[in-house]
Amino acid sequence: MKLLQLLLVGLSVGIIAAANFTWEHPTLCGKIIPCDYTVKGTERDGYIDFTVTAKQDPGTWAGFGLVKKNELKNVEFIWGCVNKNNYAVVLDGTLPDQYTAPTKDAAQHLKNAVATYSNGILTLQFSHPIISYESYELNFTDGNCFHPVVPLGGGKCLKDDGTVDKPDKTPMMPDFLVCFNESQVTGTLPTVTVESSTKKSVTGSSVHDLTMITATEHSLGLEQYKAIFHVWNEAQYRLGDAKFDVDSIDPSICTHIIYGYANMSDNNTLIPTDPTDVEPNGGYEKLHNLKKHNADLGLLVSVGGYSCDLENFARLLKTKETRKIFIDALIKYTRDNKFDGFCLEILNQYVDAESLLEIKDSFKSLMTELEGALNDDAKKTGKPKLLLCIAILGVPHFIDNIDVKTISDVADWINVDIEMINTSLPVTQLNAALFPGNKTDEEKTVSFVTKYLTSKGVEKKKIVIEMLTKADGFQLKDPKKHDLGDLVSGLSPPGECTMVEGELSYFEWCSRFTENSNNIVFLDEEKTSYLWTDNGEWYTFDNITSLETKVDYVKDEGLGGYYLRVDYDDSKGKYCNEGTFPLSRALYKTLMGSVTGSVTGSVTGSVTGSVTGSVTGSLPPLTKILERSTTLIHKMETTTIKK
């Protein structure tokens, strides 16, 4: 008997190559908390026996599906329920998409299908043949890999014949692949090499051709959640350990990277703000090399940013002809430099809401025309449609002066900048409160901004919230008066590396966190913190714990995800003694934990012989569940092969 266990860095999820597997939701359920959803599979005599358990309302359906491509279309799907008449049914069929009810196949090939409902738990048991001779059925044969689909909220059971309503929630696609291998072992056992950014090998393993699996089809923008890294190209010019290299990014802990910046030139073409970006071994090349380790990574170029010429932008917006010049330049630059899309970081650069009002109508026209142009480009090139992200300020009176509904309808998502501090007020303020408190205005909280956007018609899944990897600072007027709302004389000094007044990157202020641990106040209502120093500096900040709370809020509210400035994280692990990218890793684990779930299992088979001698025998069909990630495998364990 052999057991091969892979522990993935940063995810802390046990991934087992297994003939028997279990997927549980949420992570660590069954040990700490009850499970809301479980799927178990066991290979037996030409069938795979499945058991699905789900915490469900009475008269609603649950199920499990597999699909070749990483998209919610035409999923091979089995579902079942016990309806209000106490009639139980389990059916084999197809889930056309996330918005449509499953439809049953003309011929049903399930065996031992049973549905029961008790104490709020719906249990489905059924056996699916490994080989099917129907053209519309999946075959679980050698080398076939599938993406799992789990509906965490089925609709109502309508009729006794199994007719059901559409899903109440968008079905989840857990981030692993289910693959099937049937191998014969003859001769000397091979060396198994696991490919990643480093290579490790295990001699004598009964698992054949074990490699990290990456998708061959783009699934950009279809993730359950987005974990987006924002990078400023200027970070490469910092000195010493503060220097940030794009190729130091771990692409397994993000879904997208937005790289800034590019802007319009005088001759109406887009150019990078740093010319070295387009040179050999420049920023763009390093960025694209990350896709070798994560084929599903979405890369976007940021247009605008702090160096954006707002007067020139207003000029480009004025007429349909000038807007076309801008749109054509956007698409050409993005395609020429092989990006998957672009993010317009222009609206968030306006410092007063009145200026936004002046371009409200023309920007709405830009969005409508962009939508048509992006669709036309996709048809013309035969390539996936370019992704479009729009950055806005998460401030109500700014939101009022843009047509945020039209923007959200056209964009794939909206990045919501968290900038709650009003520097014209000479008092200490919070910049990252999740909820209101005694001294915090409701409008200056992440939760209020989220609700305000949805009240304006923005779909929750398109809201991507900024997670602050910085501390905002003030200089206290009186160092002895350091409560929230006390007077300040100005902003705190700039950081030694980032050189921005009133702001410290995480790698700059984590040492202050340790040095001033007795001066830290955590606000339980607001879910954020502040600290002061003996020399009169005062900082509002989030640490790993409060950021994880915000990520939980993103999940609880069904938002699209988060983005963060990754070059402000401790990329080299030299400053905070928490390893590389401590914030980024912790947040990704929190975000994706309930998506990935817990996967366990075992591999069984009979093998005779010795590791160095002749080996004969056969292994049963092998189901491999592998995380779609290229994080370093830091531990591999195998049992010994016994005669």
N, C-alpha and C positions, 0 to 999 in steps of 0.2 A: 504494500500500500504506500502511496506517495501523497504528500501534501506540500503544495507550493504556495506560500503566502507572500504577497507583495504589499508593503506598507509605503504609501505615497507621501512624500514630503509635503507639508503644508496642509494636507487634507485630512490626515489622521483617520483615513477610512481603510479598513481591511478589505482588500480585493482578492478574491479567491478564484483560481482556475478550478472549475468544479463541474461535475456531472449533476450534482444537486445544488440548487441555489435558493437563497432567500433574499428578497428585497423588502425593507421595512421603512415606513415613513411615520413620524419624522425620525431624524438621526438619533440613535441611542434609545429609541423607544423599546419597550419590553424589558429594559434594564432600569431606567429611571422613571419613565412615564409610559402609559399605555400607548400602543400603536394605533394610529388612525387607519393605516392601510398596510397590508402585507401581500406579497405574491411569492409563492413557493413553487418550484418546479423540480420534478424527479424523473429521470429517464428510466423506462421499464418496458421491455418486450415490444419494441416497435412503437411505443407511445411515450409522450411526456405527460405525466400526471401534474396538473396544476391545482393549487388551492389559493383562492383569493379571499381575503377577509377585509371588510371595510366598515368603518363607523358611519352608518347611513341613517337618514330619516326613513320612517316606514313608507313602503310603496315607491322607493326610488331604486335606480339600478347602479351597479358597479361592474367592473370588467377589467380586461387586460388585453393589450394589443402589441403587435410587432410590425415594423415597416422597414423596407430596405433603405429609403432615403431619409435623411434627417429633417423631415417636414411632416406636418399633420395633414396628409392627404392619402386617401385610399388605404387606410390602415387595416391590416388583417386583424380582426377584433372579435373577441368573445365577451358577451355580456349576459347578465342575468339579474333577476329580481324576484321578489315575492310581492304581488300586488295587493290592493285593498281587499280583493276577494279571497285572499290567502292562496292564490294560484301561483305556483313556482315555475320558473322557466329559465333555461340556460341555452343560449343560441350562438351559433358561429356565423360571422358575417363581415361587414365592412363598415368602418367609420370614415365617411367621405371627407370630413374636415372637422375643425373645432366647433363649427357653428351648427352642425347638422346631426340629427339623430342617427344611430347606427341602423343599418339595413341587413336583414338576414339573407344568407345564401340560399339558393334554390335547393341544394342538397346539403344535408347536415351530416357531418362525419365525426362528431364528438361521441365519446363513450362515457358511461358512468356519470352523466351530468346531473348534478343535484344543487338546488338552491335552498337555503334555510335562513330564517331571520329570527334572532332571539336577543333580547336585552340590548337593542340598538345596534347589533352587529349583523351584517349581511355576509354570509359565507357561500362562496361558489366553489364547487369541485367538479372537475371534468378532465378527460383524457383526450389529447390531441395527437393524431397520427404523425409520426416523424416524416413519412413519405405520403404525399397525396397525389392523385392522378387527375385532379381537377386543375384547369388552367388558372383559376382565380385563387387557388390555395398556395400558401407558402410551404416549401419543403425544407425541413431542418436537416440538410445534408452537409457533407464535408465542405468546409470553407465558407458556408453561408453565415453572414453576420446581419443582425437586425437591431434597429433602435426600438426600445420599449416605449409604450404609451400607456399612461395610467390616468384614468379620469377621477380626479379627487373632487367629485361632485356631479354624479349622474343626475339626469332629469327624472321625471315621473314615469312609472309604468302605467301605460294607458289601457292596454287590452290584454286579455288572457293569451293571445297568440304571440305575445312578446313585443308588440309595438310599444315603443317608448318615446319620450320627449327628448329634445336635444340636451346636451350637457349643460348643467347650471354654471359650471366654471370651465375655463379653458383647460383641456387635459394636459397633464404634465408629461414631459419627455425627460426622464432621469438621464443623467449624463454618463451613461456607460453603454457598451455594446454587448449583445448576446450573440455568441458565435458557436458554431457546431463543427467539431472535428471528429472524424472516425479514423483512427490510426492503427496500423499494424506494426508491431515492433519485431524486427528480425535482425540478428547480427548484434554488433556492438552498439550499446546505447550511445546516442550522439551527444555532443555538447550543445546545450541550449544557451543562446546569447540573447539577452534582453537589450534592445537598442534604445538608447536615450542619449543625452548629451555626454554621458560617459558610458562605458560598456562594462558589464559584469557577466561572468559566465558560471554555469553550474554544470559539472560533468555528472552524467548518470541520472538525469531527470527523465521521467516518463512522459513529460509534457513536450510535445513536438512543435516546432516553428512558433515559439512564443515571442511575439513582438508587440510593441505598443501600437495600438490601433488608432488611426486618425481617419476622419471622414474624407471621402473623395469628392463629395458634393458640398458646395457652399451652403451653409445654413445661417449665413450672417443675418442678424436681426430677428431670428426666430427663437432665440434662447428664452427659457423660462424667465431668467433675469439677466440684466446686463451689469457687468463689473468692468467699468471703463477707466483706463489710465489716461490721464492728460499729461503731455510732456512739452516743456518749453525747450526749444533748441539751444537757448542761451545757457542752459544748465551745464553743457559740456565744457564751458570755459571757467567754471569754478576751479579753485586751487585745491590740491591735496585730496584728502578723502571726501571732500564735498563735491568733487567733480562727478558729474553724472553722465554715464555712457548709455546710449540707447541699447546697445547689445548686452547690457547687464540685466535688462528686464527679464523676469521669469514669465514667459508667455502662458504658463499653465494656470496663473492666478488672475487672469483677466479675460474678458471676451472681446474687447475692442481697445485700440489705442488711438487717441487723437493727438496728432503731432503738429505743433505750431512753430512758425506761422508762415502763411503766404498772403500777399496783398496785391492789389491792382497797381500796375505801373502807369507811367504817363502815356504810354502808347497802348493802353487798354488791354494788356495781357497780364496774367498772374505771374508773379515772381516770388521766390522764397525770400524771407527777410534775411536769411543767412545763405549766401551763395554756395557755401560748402555742402549744403544739404543735397544738392544734385550732383556733386562730384563723386568719382569712384571712391568707395569706402566712406561715403558721406552719410548723413543722417538717414536719408531715404533708403539707401542700400542696406544699412544696418537694421533698419526697421523691417524691411521685407525679409531679411534673413530669419527673423523670428518665426515666420510662417513655416519654416522647415521643421520647427518643433511643435507647432500648433496650426494645422491646416485650416482650422475654422476661425482663426483670429481675424477680426475685422480691423482694417487700417483706414483711418480717415485723416485727411489733411485739414488743419484748422485755418480758416480764412478770416482775417480781421485781427482781433486781439488788441493788446495795449498799443500797438503801433498803427492801428487802423486810422486812415485819413477819413474822418467822418464827413467832411465837406465834399470830398470827392465821391464818397458813397452816396450822399444825398443827390449829387449831380447825376450819378448813374441810375438812380431810381426814377428820375423825373418823367421820362417818356418810355413808351414801349420799345422804341429803337435802342435807346441807351441801356435799358434793362436786358435786351437781347444780347448786346455786346458783353455785358457782365455774365449772363448765363452761359453764353458760348465759351467765354474764357474759363469759367468754373469747370465746365464739363471737360474741355480740352486738357486743362492742366491736370485734372484728376485722372483722366484716362492715360495721358502721356506718362505720368509718373506712377502708374499702376496701383493707385489707391482704390479702395472699395467704396469710397464716398467722401463727402466733405462736411465739415461742421462750420456753420456761419456764426462766428463770435463777434457780432457787430452790434446787435441790439443791446447787449450787456455792457457795451462800452460807453453808452450815453450816461452822462452824470446828472442830467435833470430830465424829469418826466415830460416837460413841455416840449423839448426837442423831439422826443419820440412821437408826440402827437402830430407833429408836422409831417412825419413820414409814414404815418399809420396807413393811409389809403394806398400809397405807392408801394409799401412793403407787402401789403395784401395782394396787390397785383403781381408783384415779383413772385410770391409763393404760388399763385395760380399758374403763372407762365412757367415757373420752374417745374411744376408737376408734369405739365405737358411735354416739356423739353426732355426731362429725364425718362419719361415713357418712350418718346421717339428715339432717344439715344439707345435705349435697351433693344428696341426692335431693329434699329439700323445696324448695331454692332453684333447682335446675337449674344450679348453678354448680360450677366445679371444687372438689374437696375441699380444704379449708384445709390448708396445710402445717403440720407440727408438728416443732419442734426442741426437744431437751432438752439443757441444759448440765450437765456434770458435772465434777468435779475429777479430773484424771488422776493419782490417787494410789491405789495398790492397796488400802490398808485402808479408804479411803472407798468404793471400788468394791465391796468385800466387803459393805458394809452397805446396799446398794441392790440391787433386783432388776433388774440392768442388762440381762438377757436380755429380760424383758418390756418394759422401756423401749425397747430397740432394735427389738423386733418391731413396736411400735406407731408409734414416731416415724419420720419420714422420714429423719432423721439425728441424730447426737449430736455436739454441740460439746464437745471435750475440752480443758478449761482446763489450761494448762501452768503449774503452780505447785509447783516442786520444792524451794523453799527452806523450811527449817525455822528460823524466826526465834528459836526457843528455844535453838538451838545457836550459841554465840558465836564462830563461825569463818566464814571466807569460803567460799562455796558457789556452785555453778553452778545456773542455773535453766533451762538450755536444752540440756543435753547430748543429743545424738542417740543415741550409743552409750556404753557404760561405758568407763572408763579406770582408770589406776592409783589415782587418788584419788576416783573417782566410783562410788557404789553403783549397781549395775545397776538397782535399782528406781526410781532417780531419773533415768531416761532415757526419751526419747520412744519409742524402739524397744521397751523393756520394757513400757511402758503399752499400746502397740498390741497386742503379743502377749498381754498379760494380758486385755485386753478380748475378743479373739477366743477365748481359752481359756474365757471365760465364755459363749460362744455368740453374741457380737456379730458381725454380718456386716461384713466389711471395708469395703464400699462405704458403710456408714452411719457410719463413723468419720471425723470432720472435725477435724483437728488445729489447735490454735492456733499461729500464727506470731507471735512476740513482736516488737512494734514499740516496745519499751521496754528500758531497761537497769535491772537491779536492783542497788542499791548498798549498801555497808557503809562504816563509818568504821573504819579500821585502828587497832588498839591501839598498834601501833608502825609508823609509816610506812615504816620500813626493812625490815619483814617483810611482804611482800606476795605470798607464794605462795598457791596454792590450799590451804585448810585452816589458814591462819594466823589468829591471834586477832583479834577485832574488839571494839570498844567499843559498837557500836550501828549504827543505819542511817545512810546518807548523808543530807545535807541535801536538802530538797525542791527540785524544779525551780522556776525563777522563774515559769513559766507554768502548769504543771499542779498545783504545790503539794502533791505527795504525797511524804511522807517515804520514803526508800529506793527511789525510783523516778524515772526520767527518761524522757520521751518521746523518740522517735527524733530529732525536730527539736531537742530540747534537748541531747542528748548527742553528736550528730554532730560538733559543734565540738570536744568533748573528744577525740573519736577522732583529729582532726587535730592538736590541740595536744599530745597524749600518744602520738604514733605510735611513739615509741621504747620505750614502756612497755606495749605490747600483746603478749599471748601467745595464739597460736592453738594450741589443743589438737587435734592431728590425729586422735587416737583418738575423742574426744568430738564433734568437728566443731562446736566453738563456741569463744568467746574470752573473755578477761577483760583488763582494764587497770587501772592504778593511777595516781594523780596524786601530785604532790610534796607536797600538803597532806594526804595520807593517805586519800583516797577510793579505793574499790575497786569496780569494776563488772563484773558478768557480763552478756554481751550477745551478740546475733547481728548480723552485718552482712549486706549483700546476698549475699555469697558463701556464707556458712554457711546463710542462709535458703533460698537456691536449692538447696543440698544437701538440706535437709529436704524441699523440694518434690519433688525427685527421689526421695527416699525414699517420699513419699506415692504417687507414680506407680509406683515399682518394687513396692510392696507392694499396689497395687490398692486404696488407701483412697479415701474419698469426696471428699477435697479438704482445703482449709484455710480458716481464718478469721483475720482480724486486726483489730485496733482501728485503723481508718483515720484517726481524728482525731488519732492519735499520729504519723502520717506527716507529711512536710514538704509539706503540701497546697499551699502557695503557692510553694514552691521558693525561699524567702527565706533559709533557715538553712543548708542543706547544699550548695548550689551543684551540685545533681544534677537540676535540673528539678522539676516538680511531681509529687508522689506517687512518689518514686523507688523505695521499697520495693514499693509496690503494683503498679507497672508491671512491675518486674523479676520479681516472683513470678508474676504472671499470664502473662507471656511464657514463663516456665519451665514453668508448669503446662500451658498450652494449646499449647505449641509442637508436641508430638507429636500433638496432636489435630488442629490446623489443618493441619499438614504444610506442604510447599512446593508452591505452585501456579504453573505457568508455562504459556506458550502464545503463540499469535500469531493475528492477524486478517488475513485476506487478502481482497481483492476489487478489482474494477476500477471506477474512477471517472474520468470525463472531464469537462473543463470547468475552471473556476477558482473560487476561493473566493468572489470577489465577483460572478461571472457565473452563467451557467446551467449546471447540472450534470445530467447524465442518466446512467443506468447502474443496476446492481443489485449488491447484496451477497449473498453466500452465507448460508445459515443461520448465525446468530451465537450461539455459546455464551458466556454471561457467567457468570463465577465471581466472586461478590462476597462478601467477608467480611461476616457478619451483625454489623455493628458500626457505631456512629456516631462513631468517633474521627475527629478532624480529618484530612482528606486534605491533606498538606503538600507534595505534589509531584505534578504531572501533566505528562506529556511526550507530545507527539504529533509524528509526522513530518509534513513538508509534503506537500500534495497536488499531484502533478505532472500536467500535461496529457499 
